Amino acid sequence: MLLLALDTATPAVTVALHDGTSVIASSSQVDARRHGELLLPAVDRVLAEAGLRLDAVTGVVVGVGPGPYTGLRVGLMTADTFGLALGVPVHGLCTLDGLAYAADIDGPFVVATDARRKEVYWARYADSRTRLSEPAVDRPGDLALDGLPAVGAGALLYPDTFPDARAPEHVTAAALASLAAERLAAGEELEPPRPLYLRRPDAQVPKNYKVVTPK
């Protein structure tokens, strides 16, 4: 097994290789505006670090969000392209699950990432491997979380709602790859590589837009 994992659902552009036993190379850069520029060089970098070629990859793992439309589709389209070019399966994983997997917390907690517009993408977890609720997008002030510990950039942004906010701030492909390898080894099916947008994209067609066609 050689899994290539990547995620662009948060400001982190993150890539990792997992050989079925452990992560053998990884790269993460935080830059919310340069997902398209940074992703492929990061893939080249982790392959070079591992001393492997792309055609050695046996499966691709991609974070499916939730996340902003523009960033999220960069990772998903890249993963689909690799899968088609290499003839290997492409597996999806919820980005929030990757953050939860990397959290060092005993007992229930919350994962929250920044959804912009003064909102967060979030879900509840029983532990680092067990999600209790479907991912949602809400205003932090509308959440009743009973002081549960929380991880993710969204939790760090809103201390009134998440008074016990902790690391990690952003997901890593290393965590996604490790979680995927664990589930695949257990015979579990992963999610399809389809985006969890949860809301419409920020870019909208202006109201009263008039289509101009040549006469």
KEKE-446896 format. One record per residue (C-alpha): residue number from 1; residue in three letters; chain; x, z, y. Coordinates in steps of 0.5 Angstrom, whole numbers, plus 2048, in hexadecimal, padded with zeros to 3 digits. Example, Ala and Ser with C-alpha at 12.3 -4.5 7.8 and 13.67 -1.06 7.14 Angstrom:
! KEKE-446896
<dose 1 'ala' 'A' <819 810 7F7>>,
<dose 2 'ser' 'A' <81B 80E 7FE>>,
END
This chain:
! KEKE-446896
<dose 1 'met' 'A' <800 800 800>>,
<dose 2 'leu' 'A' <802 7FE 807>>,
<dose 3 'leu' 'A' <7FD 800 80C>>,
<dose 4 'leu' 'A' <7FE 7FD 814>>,
<dose 5 'ala' 'A' <7FA 802 818>>,
<dose 6 'leu' 'A' <7F8 801 81F>>,
<dose 7 'asp' 'A' <7F3 803 825>>,
<dose 8 'thr' 'A' <7F2 801 82C>>,
<dose 9 'ala' 'A' <7EB 805 82D>>,
<dose 10 'thr' 'A' <7EE 80A 832>>,
<dose 11 'pro' 'A' <7F4 809 837>>,
<dose 12 'ala' 'A' <7F9 80A 831>>,
<dose 13 'val' 'A' <7FC 804 82E>>,
<dose 14 'thr' 'A' <7FE 806 827>>,
<dose 15 'val' 'A' <800 803 821>>,
<dose 16 'ala' 'A' <803 806 81A>>,
<dose 17 'leu' 'A' <805 804 813>>,
<dose 18 'his' 'A' <803 808 80D>>,
<dose 19 'asp' 'A' <806 806 806>>,
<dose 20 'gly' 'A' <801 80A 802>>,
<dose 21 'thr' 'A' <805 811 802>>,
<dose 22 'ser' 'A' <807 812 80A>>,
<dose 23 'val' 'A' <807 80F 811>>,
<dose 24 'ile' 'A' <80E 80B 811>>,
<dose 25 'ala' 'A' <80E 808 818>>,
<dose 26 'ser' 'A' <809 809 81E>>,
<dose 27 'ser' 'A' <809 808 825>>,
<dose 28 'ser' 'A' <804 80A 82B>>,
<dose 29 'gln' 'A' <804 808 832>>,
<dose 30 'val' 'A' <7FE 80B 837>>,
<dose 31 'asp' 'A' <7FC 806 83C>>,
<dose 32 'ala' 'A' <7F5 804 83D>>,
<dose 33 'arg' 'A' <7F6 7FE 840>>,
<dose 34 'arg' 'A' <7FB 7FA 83C>>,
<dose 35 'his' 'A' <7F8 7FA 835>>,
<dose 36 'gly' 'A' <7F9 7F3 834>>,
<dose 37 'glu' 'A' <800 7F3 836>>,
<dose 38 'leu' 'A' <802 7F9 832>>,
<dose 39 'leu' 'A' <7FF 7F8 82C>>,
<dose 40 'leu' 'A' <803 7F2 828>>,
<dose 41 'pro' 'A' <80A 7F4 82B>>,
<dose 42 'ala' 'A' <808 7FB 828>>,
<dose 43 'val' 'A' <806 7F8 821>>,
<dose 44 'asp' 'A' <80D 7F4 821>>,
<dose 45 'arg' 'A' <810 7FB 823>>,
<dose 46 'val' 'A' <80E 7FF 81D>>,
<dose 47 'leu' 'A' <80F 7F9 818>>,
<dose 48 'ala' 'A' <816 7F9 81B>>,
<dose 49 'glu' 'A' <817 800 81A>>,
<dose 50 'ala' 'A' <815 800 813>>,
<dose 51 'gly' 'A' <819 7FA 811>>,
<dose 52 'leu' 'A' <813 7F6 80F>>,
<dose 53 'arg' 'A' <80F 7F0 810>>,
<dose 54 'leu' 'A' <808 7EF 812>>,
<dose 55 'asp' 'A' <807 7EB 80B>>,
<dose 56 'ala' 'A' <808 7F2 808>>,
<dose 57 'val' 'A' <802 7F5 80B>>,
<dose 58 'thr' 'A' <7FC 7F6 805>>,
<dose 59 'gly' 'A' <7F7 7F9 80A>>,
<dose 60 'val' 'A' <7F5 7FA 811>>,
<dose 61 'val' 'A' <7F2 800 814>>,
<dose 62 'val' 'A' <7EF 800 81B>>,
<dose 63 'gly' 'A' <7EC 805 81F>>,
<dose 64 'val' 'A' <7E4 803 821>>,
<dose 65 'gly' 'A' <7E3 807 827>>,
<dose 66 'pro' 'A' <7DF 809 82A>>,
<dose 67 'gly' 'A' <7E3 807 830>>,
<dose 68 'pro' 'A' <7E2 802 836>>,
<dose 69 'tyr' 'A' <7E0 7FB 834>>,
<dose 70 'thr' 'A' <7E7 7F8 837>>,
<dose 71 'gly' 'A' <7EC 7FC 834>>,
<dose 72 'leu' 'A' <7E8 7FD 82D>>,
<dose 73 'arg' 'A' <7E7 7F5 82C>>,
<dose 74 'val' 'A' <7EF 7F4 82D>>,
<dose 75 'gly' 'A' <7F0 7F8 826>>,
<dose 76 'leu' 'A' <7EA 7F6 822>>,
<dose 77 'met' 'A' <7EC 7EF 824>>,
<dose 78 'thr' 'A' <7F3 7F0 822>>,
<dose 79 'ala' 'A' <7F2 7F3 81C>>,
<dose 80 'asp' 'A' <7ED 7EE 81A>>,
<dose 81 'thr' 'A' <7F2 7E8 81B>>,
<dose 82 'phe' 'A' <7F7 7EC 817>>,
<dose 83 'gly' 'A' <7F2 7ED 811>>,
<dose 84 'leu' 'A' <7F0 7E5 811>>,
<dose 85 'ala' 'A' <7F8 7E3 812>>,
<dose 86 'leu' 'A' <7FA 7E7 80C>>,
<dose 87 'gly' 'A' <7F4 7E7 808>>,
<dose 88 'val' 'A' <7F4 7EF 808>>,
<dose 89 'pro' 'A' <7EE 7F4 809>>,
<dose 90 'val' 'A' <7ED 7F6 80F>>,
<dose 91 'his' 'A' <7EA 7FE 810>>,
<dose 92 'gly' 'A' <7E7 801 815>>,
<dose 93 'leu' 'A' <7E7 808 817>>,
<dose 94 'cys' 'A' <7E4 80C 81D>>,
<dose 95 'thr' 'A' <7E9 80E 822>>,
<dose 96 'leu' 'A' <7E6 815 823>>,
<dose 97 'asp' 'A' <7E7 816 81B>>,
<dose 98 'gly' 'A' <7EF 814 81D>>,
<dose 99 'leu' 'A' <7EF 81A 822>>,
<dose 100 'ala' 'A' <7EC 81F 81E>>,
<dose 101 'tyr' 'A' <7F0 81D 818>>,
<dose 102 'ala' 'A' <7F6 81F 81C>>,
<dose 103 'ala' 'A' <7F3 825 81F>>,
<dose 104 'asp' 'A' <7F6 82C 81D>>,
<dose 105 'ile' 'A' <7F0 830 81D>>,
<dose 106 'asp' 'A' <7EC 834 818>>,
<dose 107 'gly' 'A' <7E5 834 818>>,
<dose 108 'pro' 'A' <7E0 830 81C>>,
<dose 109 'phe' 'A' <7E2 82C 822>>,
<dose 110 'val' 'A' <7E0 826 827>>,
<dose 111 'val' 'A' <7E4 820 828>>,
<dose 112 'ala' 'A' <7E3 81D 82F>>,
<dose 113 'thr' 'A' <7E6 817 832>>,
<dose 114 'asp' 'A' <7E5 814 839>>,
<dose 115 'ala' 'A' <7E0 80F 83A>>,
<dose 116 'arg' 'A' <7E0 80F 841>>,
<dose 117 'arg' 'A' <7DA 80F 846>>,
<dose 118 'lys' 'A' <7DB 816 845>>,
<dose 119 'glu' 'A' <7D9 816 83E>>,
<dose 120 'val' 'A' <7DC 817 837>>,
<dose 121 'tyr' 'A' <7DC 814 831>>,
<dose 122 'trp' 'A' <7DC 81A 82C>>,
<dose 123 'ala' 'A' <7DA 81D 825>>,
<dose 124 'arg' 'A' <7DA 824 821>>,
<dose 125 'tyr' 'A' <7DE 825 81B>>,
<dose 126 'ala' 'A' <7DE 82A 816>>,
<dose 127 'asp' 'A' <7E5 829 815>>,
<dose 128 'ser' 'A' <7EB 824 816>>,
<dose 129 'arg' 'A' <7E8 820 810>>,
<dose 130 'thr' 'A' <7E0 821 811>>,
<dose 131 'arg' 'A' <7DC 81E 817>>,
<dose 132 'leu' 'A' <7D5 822 818>>,
<dose 133 'ser' 'A' <7D2 81D 81D>>,
<dose 134 'glu' 'A' <7D2 816 81F>>,
<dose 135 'pro' 'A' <7D6 814 825>>,
<dose 136 'ala' 'A' <7D2 814 82B>>,
<dose 137 'val' 'A' <7D4 813 833>>,
<dose 138 'asp' 'A' <7D1 818 837>>,
<dose 139 'arg' 'A' <7D3 81C 83E>>,
<dose 140 'pro' 'A' <7D7 822 83C>>,
<dose 141 'gly' 'A' <7D2 827 840>>,
<dose 142 'asp' 'A' <7CC 824 83B>>,
<dose 143 'leu' 'A' <7D0 827 835>>,
<dose 144 'ala' 'A' <7CF 82E 832>>,
<dose 145 'leu' 'A' <7D5 82F 82E>>,
<dose 146 'asp' 'A' <7D5 837 82E>>,
<dose 147 'gly' 'A' <7DC 837 830>>,
<dose 148 'leu' 'A' <7DF 833 82A>>,
<dose 149 'pro' 'A' <7E6 831 82A>>,
<dose 150 'ala' 'A' <7E7 82A 82C>>,
<dose 151 'val' 'A' <7EC 825 82C>>,
<dose 152 'gly' 'A' <7ED 81E 82F>>,
<dose 153 'ala' 'A' <7EE 81C 836>>,
<dose 154 'gly' 'A' <7E7 81C 838>>,
<dose 155 'ala' 'A' <7E7 824 836>>,
<dose 156 'leu' 'A' <7ED 825 83B>>,
<dose 157 'leu' 'A' <7E9 821 841>>,
<dose 158 'tyr' 'A' <7E3 826 841>>,
<dose 159 'pro' 'A' <7E6 82D 840>>,
<dose 160 'asp' 'A' <7DF 830 842>>,
<dose 161 'thr' 'A' <7DC 82D 83C>>,
<dose 162 'phe' 'A' <7E2 82D 837>>,
<dose 163 'pro' 'A' <7E5 834 839>>,
<dose 164 'asp' 'A' <7E9 834 833>>,
<dose 165 'ala' 'A' <7EC 82D 833>>,
<dose 166 'arg' 'A' <7F3 82B 82F>>,
<dose 167 'ala' 'A' <7F7 826 82D>>,
<dose 168 'pro' 'A' <7F7 820 82A>>,
<dose 169 'glu' 'A' <7F5 81D 831>>,
<dose 170 'his' 'A' <7F5 816 82E>>,
<dose 171 'val' 'A' <7F4 813 827>>,
<dose 172 'thr' 'A' <7FB 810 823>>,
<dose 173 'ala' 'A' <7FB 80B 81E>>,
<dose 174 'ala' 'A' <7FF 80F 81A>>,
<dose 175 'ala' 'A' <7F9 814 819>>,
<dose 176 'leu' 'A' <7F4 80E 818>>,
<dose 177 'ala' 'A' <7F9 80B 813>>,
<dose 178 'ser' 'A' <7FA 812 80F>>,
<dose 179 'leu' 'A' <7F2 813 80F>>,
<dose 180 'ala' 'A' <7F1 80C 80C>>,
<dose 181 'ala' 'A' <7F6 80D 807>>,
<dose 182 'glu' 'A' <7F3 813 805>>,
<dose 183 'arg' 'A' <7EC 811 804>>,
<dose 184 'leu' 'A' <7EE 80A 801>>,
<dose 185 'ala' 'A' <7F2 80E 7FC>>,
<dose 186 'ala' 'A' <7EC 812 7FA>>,
<dose 187 'gly' 'A' <7E8 80C 7F9>>,
<dose 188 'glu' 'A' <7E4 80C 7FF>>,
<dose 189 'glu' 'A' <7E1 806 803>>,
<dose 190 'leu' 'A' <7E3 806 80A>>,
<dose 191 'glu' 'A' <7DF 803 810>>,
<dose 192 'pro' 'A' <7DF 7FC 812>>,
<dose 193 'pro' 'A' <7E3 7FA 818>>,
<dose 194 'arg' 'A' <7DD 7FA 81D>>,
<dose 195 'pro' 'A' <7DD 7FD 824>>,
<dose 196 'leu' 'A' <7DA 803 826>>,
<dose 197 'tyr' 'A' <7D8 801 82D>>,
<dose 198 'leu' 'A' <7D2 806 82E>>,
<dose 199 'arg' 'A' <7D1 803 834>>,
<dose 200 'arg' 'A' <7D1 7FD 838>>,
<dose 201 'pro' 'A' <7D8 7FA 83B>>,
<dose 202 'asp' 'A' <7D9 7FC 842>>,
<dose 203 'ala' 'A' <7D9 7F5 844>>,
<dose 204 'gln' 'A' <7D2 7F2 846>>,
<dose 205 'val' 'A' <7CF 7EC 848>>,
<dose 206 'pro' 'A' <7CD 7ED 850>>,
<dose 207 'lys' 'A' <7C6 7EE 851>>,
<dose 208 'asn' 'A' <7C2 7E8 854>>,
<dose 209 'tyr' 'A' <7C8 7E3 851>>,
<dose 210 'lys' 'A' <7C7 7DC 852>>,
<dose 211 'val' 'A' <7C9 7D7 84D>>,
<dose 212 'val' 'A' <7CC 7D1 851>>,
<dose 213 'thr' 'A' <7CC 7CA 84D>>,
<dose 214 'pro' 'A' <7CE 7C3 84F>>,
<dose 215 'lys' 'A' <7C8 7BF 851>>,
END
